[in-house]
Amino acid sequence: MFPIKNGLKQDALSPLIFNFALEYSCRRVQVNQGGLKLNGKYLMLVYADDVNTVGGSLHIIQKNTVALEVASKEIGLEVNAEETQYSTFFSYCD
């Protein structure tokens, strides 16, 4: 038997518990931060354990990422800094 040193024992409830924790963190970011709004809500794309914050500038995206780290840390989740990436896309409309 291998001892569990980090993380959560995997059983039928583990994905549900993780989703609740991630949902809490994402909602904290949306309440406290700015960003790109769509239908009156700040846009954040989340799939499994991947989170994409969307904003009008790199500064806002970085600010939201820091807020996500803080909110996640409050409940025991940790953002992997080595896998964190920032991307910018510019769109010009006439």
KALINQUI-V739785 format. One line per field, one symbol per residue. ss: DSSP state (2 for helix, 1 for strand, 0 for the rest). phi: phi as a letter, one per 20 degrees, with the letter a starting at -180 (. if undefined). psi: psi as a letter, one per 20 degrees, with the letter a starting at -180 (. if undefined). A space follows every 10 residues. Layout:
ss: ???
phi: ???
psi: ???
This chain:
ss: 0000000000 0002222222 2222222222 2200001100 1101111001 1110000222 2222222222 2222000000 2220000000 0000
phi: .efedbncfe bfegffffff fffgffffff feceqeecln cfebdcbldd cdecbfbfgf ffffffffff fffgdnecee ffdecdcccd cdde
psi: ppqohqbppo ahighggggg ghgggghhgh girabpqpkj qpppppodjp ppqprirhgg ghghgghggg hghhjjqppo hhjpqpqqpp ppp.
